[in-house]
């Protein structure tokens, strides 16, 4: 038996280049042809705007960003003008106001999104109207049969007549996804949902839409593409960053940003805080100079962060600086500590590691693994796993069960690594065959993955070792090595318990 394709779901942050005028890739979310990066590359009376030389609208000082202008001025259409504005985005104004040419004015529309309306109503063209319902009784996709989705309270076929053929989400229009297994573009943004899973639709390559379920409606999550503020969920607004528009968290300082972000003053939004030294980073990130991969970095000042290496595209890598606090290695830490709670956050050069509690962990030193691009190594006989220096007691066997206590599970870090580390397991984790979005939703000894190309939903699969004869595989399954499952593309000591006859 051989399955010709294997996709493993790994939670990896894809770093985007900083949205500054000095970056060679302003957004990291897509490139377009450019003929300039700064104003002095353009002719007289022209300015560099979004990578292209365009005529300046006046003889005022030319600019690309607000930082190019003097105090009390802002950059508007390539020229520095007096900054008399109250706002830049609707989110800068009150709930019943909108930003109109820099001023907060009364919003004449009754609503901008469905969440602004009462239960049983939907926002259409700025007005709250009763939702259309046929009484089919669905509230999420899981209530419908295979090949159907829940749309406005009833189950309908996912395939849209006349929908464009596709393989990936990038081939579909904004707000659409490449539905599988039909291989056609269909709407997902604004559709009804019961959980975030309903808004995370995967294409044939396993890439999911940047969706989140907010008050029963699919919205765009942070860093996802958008066309208007109403597309975005949470407290995000649709902002311009480089050559793209995406849902971002507006800010004046970093206090409102996630721990791996900082407030970029040029766009007044939370953005990736990149780190590492130029000699450690790939060619696309040579402008970054902030700490060392696997070591400390500057988050809020004074080397208070930890630099974690991430993949950033094909043959590209960079570090993400995780903001920290004052807790030293060996001391207790809080997983969901507020950014200002330094006492419960690990100091720079260390990370909060799971022990046996859902809320609290212990600080362990950070590191760059042997296969990484940094040079920070572990001491005292510890092993570098997932950027953490772990003792033998903190390591475990991913194929075993109950090695990490009732609240933990032993995580498989890579197909090429036999050792695992204890991590938090979500409540009500599912057994083999259960639908999942990440491995923490599977019981110990299982991993969340899509086994065959074109499968819509990943499921939990039991790990095994072929050299041990499939010990631990459930009845009716056999242990098949990763080499066979991937058609020789993966070399590993690991295998999966696959139903016999497949």
MARNUVO-68608 format. One record per residue (C-alpha): residue number from 0; chain; x, y, z. Coordinates in pm, 1 decimal. Example, Ala and Ser with C-alpha at 12.3 -4.5 7.8 and 13.67 -1.06 7.14 Angstrom:
BEGIN
(0 "A" (1230.0 -450.0 780.0))
(1 "A" (1367.0 -106.0 714.0))
//
This chain:
BEGIN
(0 "A" (0.0 0.0 0.0))
(1 "A" (128.3 344.1 -88.1))
(2 "A" (-28.5 685.6 -52.5))
(3 "A" (129.0 929.0 -295.4))
(4 "A" (107.1 1249.4 -94.9))
(5 "A" (143.1 1353.6 267.0))
(6 "A" (79.0 1695.8 417.0))
(7 "A" (173.8 1761.4 778.9))
(8 "A" (10.5 2055.4 957.4))
(9 "A" (278.7 2241.5 1147.4))
(10 "A" (211.1 2571.6 1324.5))
(11 "A" (473.2 2801.3 1173.8))
(12 "A" (473.0 3179.6 1170.7))
(13 "A" (541.9 3304.1 817.3))
(14 "A" (728.1 3627.5 867.3))
(15 "A" (649.8 3928.5 659.1))
(16 "A" (905.3 4194.1 582.5))
(17 "A" (855.3 4521.2 770.2))
(18 "A" (630.3 4771.0 589.4))
(19 "A" (887.1 5047.5 577.9))
(20 "A" (1019.0 5235.7 277.9))
(21 "A" (1364.5 5083.7 332.8))
(22 "A" (1244.0 4723.6 298.3))
(23 "A" (1295.8 4536.7 -24.7))
(24 "A" (961.1 4359.3 34.1))
(25 "A" (721.4 4584.1 214.8))
(26 "A" (457.1 4330.7 310.0))
(27 "A" (582.9 3979.5 248.6))
(28 "A" (227.9 3893.8 137.0))
(29 "A" (294.1 3934.7 -233.4))
(30 "A" (529.3 4111.1 -471.4))
(31 "A" (469.0 4333.6 -773.7))
(32 "A" (703.3 4498.6 -1022.4))
(33 "A" (857.9 4816.8 -884.6))
(34 "A" (1075.5 5085.4 -1033.7))
(35 "A" (1169.9 5275.8 -717.1))
(36 "A" (1216.9 5242.0 -345.1))
(37 "A" (1282.4 5607.7 -258.5))
(38 "A" (1208.6 5952.6 -400.8))
(39 "A" (1559.9 6029.5 -528.3))
(40 "A" (1523.6 5746.6 -782.2))
(41 "A" (1245.1 5942.6 -955.3))
(42 "A" (1253.9 6248.3 -1182.2))
(43 "A" (1192.7 6604.0 -1065.5))
(44 "A" (833.5 6671.4 -953.6))
(45 "A" (781.1 6298.1 -898.2))
(46 "A" (767.0 6090.6 -581.3))
(47 "A" (803.0 5718.5 -514.4))
(48 "A" (459.1 5588.9 -417.8))
(49 "A" (407.0 5212.7 -361.1))
(50 "A" (706.3 5121.3 -574.6))
(51 "A" (625.2 5344.2 -872.7))
(52 "A" (730.3 5700.2 -966.8))
(53 "A" (423.3 5924.6 -975.0))
(54 "A" (376.3 6303.5 -1015.1))
(55 "A" (374.8 6501.4 -690.6))
(56 "A" (52.0 6692.8 -643.4))
(57 "A" (217.7 7017.0 -532.6))
(58 "A" (551.4 7186.2 -483.1))
(59 "A" (548.2 7104.1 -111.6))
(60 "A" (817.9 6878.8 28.9))
(61 "A" (781.6 6531.8 -129.4))
(62 "A" (737.2 6229.1 96.2))
(63 "A" (667.9 5857.6 100.6))
(64 "A" (560.9 5818.4 464.6))
(65 "A" (466.5 6039.4 759.6))
(66 "A" (821.2 5998.7 892.6))
(67 "A" (950.4 6197.2 589.7))
(68 "A" (757.2 6507.6 702.8))
(69 "A" (818.3 6761.1 976.2))
(70 "A" (647.5 6784.3 1313.3))
(71 "A" (275.7 6860.8 1280.0))
(72 "A" (266.8 6733.4 921.5))
(73 "A" (162.3 6410.4 752.6))
(74 "A" (227.8 6260.3 411.1))
(75 "A" (-71.2 6283.8 179.1))
(76 "A" (-47.1 6175.5 -186.7))
(77 "A" (328.8 6233.2 -193.2))
(78 "A" (326.1 6577.0 -27.2))
(79 "A" (369.8 6697.0 331.4))
(80 "A" (56.9 6875.2 454.1))
(81 "A" (-56.7 7007.6 790.4))
(82 "A" (-186.1 6725.3 1006.5))
(83 "A" (-521.2 6849.4 1129.3))
(84 "A" (-683.6 6507.6 1112.2))
(85 "A" (-859.9 6336.5 1398.3))
(86 "A" (-842.9 5990.5 1246.5))
(87 "A" (-696.7 5763.1 981.3))
(88 "A" (-930.4 5464.5 1013.1))
(89 "A" (-1287.9 5404.9 1130.3))
(90 "A" (-1143.9 5229.3 1436.6))
(91 "A" (-999.1 5565.7 1551.2))
(92 "A" (-1353.2 5699.4 1597.6))
(93 "A" (-1645.3 5612.9 1823.5))
(94 "A" (-1877.0 5317.4 1760.9))
(95 "A" (-2136.1 5532.1 1580.3))
(96 "A" (-1879.8 5733.4 1384.7))
(97 "A" (-1672.2 5682.9 1070.7))
(98 "A" (-1346.2 5840.7 951.9))
(99 "A" (-1416.2 6076.6 657.2))
(100 "A" (-1116.8 6268.0 514.7))
(101 "A" (-938.6 6267.8 848.8))
(102 "A" (-1241.7 6372.5 1055.5))
(103 "A" (-1473.7 6160.0 1271.9))
(104 "A" (-1830.1 6208.3 1149.6))
(105 "A" (-2161.0 6043.8 1234.1))
(106 "A" (-2201.1 5713.1 1057.1))
(107 "A" (-2533.8 5729.4 874.5))
(108 "A" (-2538.7 5354.2 815.0))
(109 "A" (-2718.2 5140.0 1072.3))
(110 "A" (-2447.3 4876.1 1051.3))
(111 "A" (-2115.3 4781.1 893.9))
(112 "A" (-2116.0 4412.2 978.3))
(113 "A" (-2365.5 4145.5 1092.3))
(114 "A" (-2238.7 4170.9 1451.2))
(115 "A" (-2378.9 4527.9 1465.4))
(116 "A" (-2732.3 4387.4 1426.8))
(117 "A" (-2964.8 4202.5 1663.1))
(118 "A" (-2986.3 3824.7 1670.1))
(119 "A" (-3173.0 3698.5 1363.3))
(120 "A" (-3070.0 3998.6 1152.6))
(121 "A" (-2794.6 4055.5 899.3))
(122 "A" (-2625.5 4373.7 774.8))
(123 "A" (-2705.4 4443.4 410.3))
(124 "A" (-2606.5 4773.6 245.8))
(125 "A" (-2575.8 4947.7 581.7))
(126 "A" (-2914.0 4836.0 717.1))
(127 "A" (-3010.5 4555.9 956.2))
(128 "A" (-3262.3 4323.2 788.7))
(129 "A" (-3407.7 3982.0 889.8))
(130 "A" (-3189.4 3688.6 793.1))
(131 "A" (-3321.1 3459.0 522.8))
(132 "A" (-3382.2 3113.1 660.5))
(133 "A" (-3549.1 2804.5 518.4))
(134 "A" (-3567.0 2620.3 847.9))
(135 "A" (-3310.8 2355.2 753.8))
(136 "A" (-3178.6 2394.1 1106.0))
(137 "A" (-2801.8 2435.3 1059.1))
(138 "A" (-2576.5 2676.1 1243.4))
(139 "A" (-2237.6 2551.9 1118.7))
(140 "A" (-2090.5 2339.6 839.2))
(141 "A" (-2070.8 2041.5 1073.5))
(142 "A" (-2453.5 2026.8 1078.3))
(143 "A" (-2462.3 1951.8 704.5))
(144 "A" (-2387.9 1644.6 493.8))
(145 "A" (-2057.8 1588.7 313.2))
(146 "A" (-2018.3 1827.9 21.4))
(147 "A" (-2254.6 2082.4 178.6))
(148 "A" (-2205.7 2396.1 386.2))
(149 "A" (-2432.0 2597.0 615.6))
(150 "A" (-2535.9 2918.7 439.4))
(151 "A" (-2785.7 3156.3 607.5))
(152 "A" (-2932.8 2880.4 821.9))
(153 "A" (-2967.7 2607.5 561.6))
(154 "A" (-2745.6 2340.7 404.1))
(155 "A" (-2644.3 2404.7 44.1))
(156 "A" (-2397.3 2241.4 -193.2))
(157 "A" (-2051.5 2394.2 -167.4))
(158 "A" (-1998.3 2405.0 -540.5))
(159 "A" (-2102.2 2737.2 -689.8))
(160 "A" (-2246.1 2702.1 -1044.4))
(161 "A" (-2006.6 2867.9 -1283.0))
(162 "A" (-1737.4 2902.6 -1015.2))
(163 "A" (-1384.1 2943.7 -1147.6))
(164 "A" (-1172.2 2630.2 -1143.6))
(165 "A" (-884.1 2650.7 -895.4))
(166 "A" (-621.5 2462.7 -699.8))
(167 "A" (-517.0 2731.0 -450.0))
(168 "A" (-686.5 3021.7 -271.7))
(169 "A" (-462.0 3268.2 -456.7))
(170 "A" (-647.0 3184.4 -778.8))
(171 "A" (-978.9 3308.3 -634.8))
(172 "A" (-1117.1 3658.9 -585.8))
(173 "A" (-1100.5 3841.3 -251.8))
(174 "A" (-1337.8 3686.6 -0.5))
(175 "A" (-1342.6 3354.4 -185.0))
(176 "A" (-1168.9 3024.5 -121.2))
(177 "A" (-1074.6 2728.5 -339.0))
(178 "A" (-1328.2 2471.9 -218.4))
(179 "A" (-1223.2 2107.2 -203.9))
(180 "A" (-1273.6 1849.4 -342.2))
(181 "A" (-1470.7 2039.0 -609.0))
(182 "A" (-1174.8 2260.9 -705.0))
(183 "A" (-1387.0 2573.6 -761.2))
(184 "A" (-1386.1 2921.7 -608.5))
(185 "A" (-1663.7 2988.6 -356.5))
(186 "A" (-1748.7 3254.3 -99.0))
(187 "A" (-1628.3 3217.4 260.0))
(188 "A" (-1604.1 3573.4 390.6))
(189 "A" (-1929.8 3679.4 556.9))
(190 "A" (-2072.2 3325.7 558.0))
(191 "A" (-2239.0 3183.6 867.5))
(192 "A" (-2021.1 2980.0 1106.3))
(193 "A" (-2034.2 2798.5 1437.7))
(194 "A" (-1661.5 2798.0 1516.2))
(195 "A" (-1327.6 2912.3 1374.4))
(196 "A" (-1295.9 2574.5 1200.6))
(197 "A" (-1583.7 2668.7 967.6))
(198 "A" (-1380.9 2970.1 846.3))
(199 "A" (-1053.6 2779.6 792.8))
(200 "A" (-1103.3 2628.1 447.9))
(201 "A" (-805.4 2444.1 298.2))
(202 "A" (-705.6 2439.4 -67.5))
(203 "A" (-536.3 2153.3 -253.3))
(204 "A" (-199.5 2254.8 -106.4))
(205 "A" (-325.4 2246.2 252.9))
(206 "A" (-317.9 2625.5 295.0))
(207 "A" (-613.4 2761.6 492.1))
(208 "A" (-803.7 3087.7 461.9))
(209 "A" (-712.4 3354.1 723.2))
(210 "A" (-1055.8 3329.7 883.8))
(211 "A" (-1208.1 3364.2 1228.1))
(212 "A" (-1567.6 3314.9 1343.6))
(213 "A" (-1705.7 3626.4 1510.5))
(214 "A" (-2063.3 3623.6 1638.7))
(215 "A" (-2162.0 3356.7 1389.1))
(216 "A" (-2004.1 3515.0 1079.7))
(217 "A" (-1669.9 3443.9 907.8))
(218 "A" (-1435.4 3742.0 921.1))
(219 "A" (-1072.4 3799.6 819.6))
(220 "A" (-817.2 3742.0 1094.3))
(221 "A" (-506.0 3951.2 1155.6))
(222 "A" (-276.6 3988.0 847.7))
(223 "A" (-541.6 3848.1 611.1))
(224 "A" (-629.0 4040.2 291.8))
(225 "A" (-932.8 4268.2 302.0))
(226 "A" (-1117.3 4537.4 108.9))
(227 "A" (-1302.1 4720.7 388.5))
(228 "A" (-1311.2 4743.1 768.1))
(229 "A" (-1626.5 4529.9 768.6))
(230 "A" (-1424.6 4234.3 638.2))
(231 "A" (-1209.8 4224.4 951.7))
(232 "A" (-1287.8 4052.7 1280.1))
(233 "A" (-1193.5 4141.6 1635.8))
(234 "A" (-1056.0 4492.1 1680.0))
(235 "A" (-875.9 4483.8 1343.8))
(236 "A" (-916.8 4741.9 1068.0))
(237 "A" (-849.9 4712.7 694.6))
(238 "A" (-526.2 4909.0 645.0))
(239 "A" (-271.1 4960.5 370.5))
(240 "A" (71.6 4805.9 431.6))
(241 "A" (314.3 4839.9 144.6))
(242 "A" (133.4 4726.0 -170.5))
(243 "A" (-135.2 4531.6 15.9))
(244 "A" (-445.7 4594.5 222.9))
(245 "A" (-487.7 4365.7 522.0))
(246 "A" (-659.6 4340.4 857.9))
(247 "A" (-428.8 4493.9 1117.1))
(248 "A" (-446.8 4602.0 1479.9))
(249 "A" (-421.9 4979.6 1501.6))
(250 "A" (-186.1 5111.0 1770.0))
(251 "A" (-6.1 5408.5 1915.7))
(252 "A" (238.9 5195.0 2113.4))
(253 "A" (317.7 4824.6 2145.5))
(254 "A" (101.0 4767.2 2455.5))
(255 "A" (-195.3 4650.5 2241.8))
(256 "A" (14.3 4423.9 2015.7))
(257 "A" (67.2 4049.1 2041.5))
(258 "A" (390.1 3941.2 2209.0))
(259 "A" (561.2 3870.4 1873.4))
(260 "A" (463.1 4208.4 1722.5))
(261 "A" (549.1 4572.7 1774.9))
(262 "A" (376.3 4899.0 1691.9))
(263 "A" (510.5 5017.8 1358.2))
(264 "A" (483.1 5397.2 1374.1))
(265 "A" (478.8 5441.3 996.4))
(266 "A" (148.9 5259.2 951.9))
(267 "A" (26.1 5293.9 1313.1))
(268 "A" (-38.6 4920.0 1328.4))
(269 "A" (104.3 4612.0 1497.8))
(270 "A" (362.5 4442.7 1273.4))
(271 "A" (615.5 4162.6 1294.4))
(272 "A" (917.2 4241.4 1512.9))
(273 "A" (1198.7 4079.8 1313.9))
(274 "A" (1529.5 3981.9 1470.1))
(275 "A" (1866.7 3822.0 1402.9))
(276 "A" (2200.0 3937.6 1261.6))
(277 "A" (2251.4 3988.0 885.4))
(278 "A" (2505.7 3702.3 866.7))
(279 "A" (2246.8 3466.9 1022.5))
(280 "A" (1956.7 3559.8 793.6))
(281 "A" (1860.3 3484.5 434.0))
(282 "A" (1915.2 3741.6 159.6))
(283 "A" (1566.3 3891.9 180.1))
(284 "A" (1623.0 4004.9 540.7))
(285 "A" (1968.3 4160.7 530.6))
(286 "A" (1827.8 4489.0 663.9))
(287 "A" (1740.6 4324.0 999.3))
(288 "A" (1989.4 4377.8 1284.6))
(289 "A" (1830.0 4285.8 1616.6))
(290 "A" (1990.3 4035.4 1855.5))
(291 "A" (2080.0 3677.3 1760.4))
(292 "A" (1877.3 3381.9 1636.6))
(293 "A" (1803.0 3163.0 1938.5))
(294 "A" (1919.5 3432.6 2181.6))
(295 "A" (1809.8 3773.4 2303.4))
(296 "A" (1660.2 4055.6 2097.1))
(297 "A" (1509.8 4398.8 2154.2))
(298 "A" (1129.1 4389.9 2189.3))
(299 "A" (1028.8 4678.4 2416.3))
(300 "A" (1385.6 4781.7 2492.1))
(301 "A" (1691.8 4652.3 2673.5))
(302 "A" (1722.2 4304.2 2519.4))
(303 "A" (1398.5 4190.2 2681.4))
(304 "A" (1296.8 3957.0 2396.2))
(305 "A" (1381.6 3611.1 2263.2))
(306 "A" (1460.1 3562.9 1893.3))
(307 "A" (1289.0 3253.9 1746.4))
(308 "A" (1382.8 3146.4 1393.0))
(309 "A" (1093.8 3091.7 1148.4))
(310 "A" (1058.9 3003.4 781.0))
(311 "A" (965.8 3304.2 567.3))
(312 "A" (916.8 3151.3 223.2))
(313 "A" (1114.2 2925.8 -9.3))
(314 "A" (1477.3 2920.5 109.7))
(315 "A" (1408.5 3224.3 329.8))
(316 "A" (1432.6 3252.3 706.4))
(317 "A" (1431.4 3521.9 972.4))
(318 "A" (1375.9 3558.2 1345.5))
(319 "A" (1063.3 3677.3 1527.1))
(320 "A" (1131.7 3864.0 1852.1))
(321 "A" (903.0 3742.7 2135.1))
(322 "A" (856.4 4009.2 2403.5))
(323 "A" (952.5 3897.2 2756.3))
(324 "A" (983.7 4008.7 3117.5))
(325 "A" (1189.0 3949.9 3432.9))
(326 "A" (1136.5 3582.1 3527.8))
(327 "A" (1466.1 3394.1 3518.2))
(328 "A" (1544.0 3043.5 3390.7))
(329 "A" (1394.7 2792.3 3634.3))
(330 "A" (1131.3 3034.6 3764.1))
(331 "A" (756.5 3008.8 3712.0))
(332 "A" (590.3 3186.1 3418.0))
(333 "A" (234.1 3252.0 3298.9))
(334 "A" (145.2 3145.7 2943.1))
(335 "A" (-111.9 3418.8 2880.0))
(336 "A" (52.2 3699.0 3077.4))
(337 "A" (-27.4 4054.7 2970.5))
(338 "A" (248.5 4231.8 2785.4))
(339 "A" (302.3 4464.0 3083.9))
(340 "A" (319.8 4174.9 3335.7))
(341 "A" (700.2 4139.4 3340.5))
(342 "A" (701.8 3939.2 3663.6))
(343 "A" (522.3 3646.3 3497.8))
(344 "A" (710.1 3654.3 3166.6))
(345 "A" (1048.6 3495.4 3096.1))
(346 "A" (1351.2 3718.3 3050.3))
(347 "A" (1521.0 3767.0 2713.6))
(348 "A" (1691.3 3452.3 2589.4))
(349 "A" (1437.9 3215.2 2748.4))
(350 "A" (1088.5 3076.6 2683.3))
(351 "A" (796.1 2961.8 2896.6))
(352 "A" (782.4 2580.3 2876.0))
(353 "A" (492.7 2350.6 2970.6))
(354 "A" (529.4 2137.7 3283.3))
(355 "A" (195.4 2010.6 3412.4))
(356 "A" (-41.3 2309.2 3428.6))
(357 "A" (-259.9 2480.1 3165.9))
(358 "A" (-183.1 2826.7 3297.4))
(359 "A" (171.9 2821.7 3432.6))
(360 "A" (501.9 2681.2 3307.6))
(361 "A" (872.7 2717.2 3378.2))
(362 "A" (1130.0 2938.2 3205.4))
(363 "A" (1393.3 2747.4 3005.3))
(364 "A" (1690.1 2887.3 2812.1))
(365 "A" (1641.2 2944.0 2440.2))
(366 "A" (1875.6 2814.7 2170.2))
(367 "A" (1934.6 2763.8 1800.2))
(368 "A" (1919.0 2395.6 1699.8))
(369 "A" (2201.3 2231.5 1508.1))
(370 "A" (1998.9 2246.2 1186.6))
(371 "A" (1915.6 2615.4 1246.6))
(372 "A" (2104.8 2921.9 1126.3))
(373 "A" (2196.2 3069.2 1464.8))
(374 "A" (2490.8 2992.3 1691.2))
(375 "A" (2334.3 3001.8 2041.5))
(376 "A" (2384.0 2654.7 2191.2))
(377 "A" (2269.1 2476.5 2506.6))
(378 "A" (2498.7 2403.1 2800.7))
(379 "A" (2501.1 2154.9 3087.4))
(380 "A" (2405.0 1852.9 2879.7))
(381 "A" (2067.6 1993.5 2771.5))
(382 "A" (1930.8 1926.5 2420.7))
(383 "A" (1793.7 2198.9 2195.0))
(384 "A" (1436.1 2104.1 2096.4))
(385 "A" (1196.9 2356.5 1941.1))
(386 "A" (1432.6 2638.3 2037.2))
(387 "A" (1438.6 2529.6 2403.8))
(388 "A" (1725.3 2386.1 2608.1))
(389 "A" (1562.6 2079.6 2766.0))
(390 "A" (1704.1 1829.7 3013.8))
(391 "A" (1653.5 1455.5 2967.6))
(392 "A" (1364.6 1471.3 3217.4))
(393 "A" (1189.6 1734.7 3004.6))
(394 "A" (1201.1 1517.7 2690.6))
(395 "A" (953.1 1240.3 2605.1))
(396 "A" (853.6 978.3 2346.8))
(397 "A" (591.0 1115.6 2100.5))
(398 "A" (462.9 764.2 2034.4))
(399 "A" (382.5 701.0 2400.0))
(400 "A" (79.6 798.3 2606.6))
(401 "A" (45.9 968.0 2945.9))
(402 "A" (412.4 1069.6 2949.3))
(403 "A" (325.9 1434.0 3023.0))
(404 "A" (49.7 1411.5 3281.9))
(405 "A" (-324.6 1450.6 3244.5))
(406 "A" (-304.1 1799.7 3089.2))
(407 "A" (-10.7 1743.2 2855.1))
(408 "A" (87.2 1548.3 2546.9))
(409 "A" (424.9 1457.5 2398.4))
(410 "A" (467.9 1663.9 2081.6))
(411 "A" (638.6 1530.6 1769.9))
(412 "A" (870.1 1813.1 1661.5))
(413 "A" (989.8 1678.4 1327.4))
(414 "A" (975.0 1358.3 1124.4))
(415 "A" (1354.5 1346.6 1154.3))
(416 "A" (1365.8 1371.1 1536.0))
(417 "A" (1286.7 1080.8 1769.4))
(418 "A" (1262.8 1288.6 2087.1))
(419 "A" (962.3 1501.6 2173.0))
(420 "A" (873.7 1757.1 2435.4))
(421 "A" (577.0 1793.5 2666.4))
(422 "A" (320.2 2049.3 2555.0))
(423 "A" (-31.8 2145.0 2656.6))
(424 "A" (-318.6 1927.7 2532.5))
(425 "A" (-655.4 2087.8 2466.7))
(426 "A" (-957.7 1968.9 2666.8))
(427 "A" (-1168.5 1695.6 2505.4))
(428 "A" (-892.0 1592.3 2265.8))
(429 "A" (-1007.4 1345.3 2000.6))
(430 "A" (-887.4 992.0 1918.5))
(431 "A" (-760.0 868.5 1582.1))
(432 "A" (-997.8 964.9 1302.3))
(433 "A" (-1129.2 1276.4 1476.6))
(434 "A" (-1136.2 1606.1 1286.5))
(435 "A" (-870.2 1852.1 1402.2))
(436 "A" (-693.2 2175.6 1317.8))
(437 "A" (-377.1 2115.5 1520.5))
(438 "A" (-214.2 1825.4 1700.1))
(439 "A" (-301.4 1957.2 2048.2))
(440 "A" (-661.7 1860.5 1962.6))
(441 "A" (-554.8 1493.4 1932.2))
(442 "A" (-496.2 1250.9 2217.9))
(443 "A" (-142.6 1160.1 2318.2))
(444 "A" (39.2 949.2 2060.2))
(445 "A" (-149.8 1107.1 1767.3))
(446 "A" (-76.1 1386.6 1521.1))
(447 "A" (-306.4 1610.9 1316.1))
(448 "A" (-247.7 1591.8 941.0))
(449 "A" (-400.7 1563.6 596.5))
(450 "A" (-297.1 1227.5 453.5))
(451 "A" (-396.1 1274.4 88.3))
(452 "A" (-397.3 1573.1 -144.4))
(453 "A" (-745.0 1718.5 -187.5))
(454 "A" (-883.9 1609.8 151.1))
(455 "A" (-1080.8 1899.7 296.3))
(456 "A" (-1033.0 1833.1 668.5))
(457 "A" (-728.5 1697.6 853.3))
(458 "A" (-777.3 1420.9 1109.6))
(459 "A" (-589.7 1267.7 1402.1))
(460 "A" (-355.2 980.9 1307.0))
(461 "A" (-179.1 743.4 1547.7))
(462 "A" (201.9 747.5 1542.4))
(463 "A" (400.7 424.6 1532.6))
(464 "A" (748.6 289.8 1463.2))
(465 "A" (775.4 27.7 1186.4))
(466 "A" (1089.3 -115.5 1350.3))
(467 "A" (874.7 -208.4 1651.2))
(468 "A" (623.4 -397.2 1437.3))
(469 "A" (344.7 -143.2 1470.9))
(470 "A" (321.5 -178.1 1847.0))
(471 "A" (26.4 27.0 1971.1))
(472 "A" (-166.3 42.9 1641.0))
(473 "A" (-544.8 -4.0 1686.0))
(474 "A" (-710.3 -320.4 1557.4))
(475 "A" (-770.5 -311.5 1182.9))
(476 "A" (-472.7 -85.2 1114.0))
(477 "A" (-111.1 -146.0 1024.7))
(478 "A" (202.5 61.1 1085.9))
(479 "A" (320.9 208.5 754.1))
(480 "A" (649.1 399.8 739.8))
(481 "A" (667.9 761.2 630.5))
(482 "A" (887.2 658.1 337.8))
(483 "A" (602.7 450.5 191.3))
(484 "A" (333.8 704.1 274.3))
(485 "A" (521.9 985.9 102.2))
(486 "A" (645.9 786.7 -196.9))
(487 "A" (1003.9 813.8 -74.2))
(488 "A" (992.2 1190.9 -20.8))
(489 "A" (1030.4 1164.2 358.4))
(490 "A" (1297.2 969.5 544.6))
(491 "A" (1199.5 896.3 903.9))
(492 "A" (1189.1 634.1 1177.1))
(493 "A" (821.7 721.0 1222.9))
(494 "A" (512.0 574.0 1064.5))
(495 "A" (134.4 601.5 1089.9))
(496 "A" (-131.5 345.8 1179.2))
(497 "A" (-326.3 322.9 852.8))
(498 "A" (-644.8 115.7 796.7))
(499 "A" (-565.2 -215.3 629.5))
(500 "A" (-649.9 -232.6 261.1))
(501 "A" (-598.8 138.5 192.1))
//
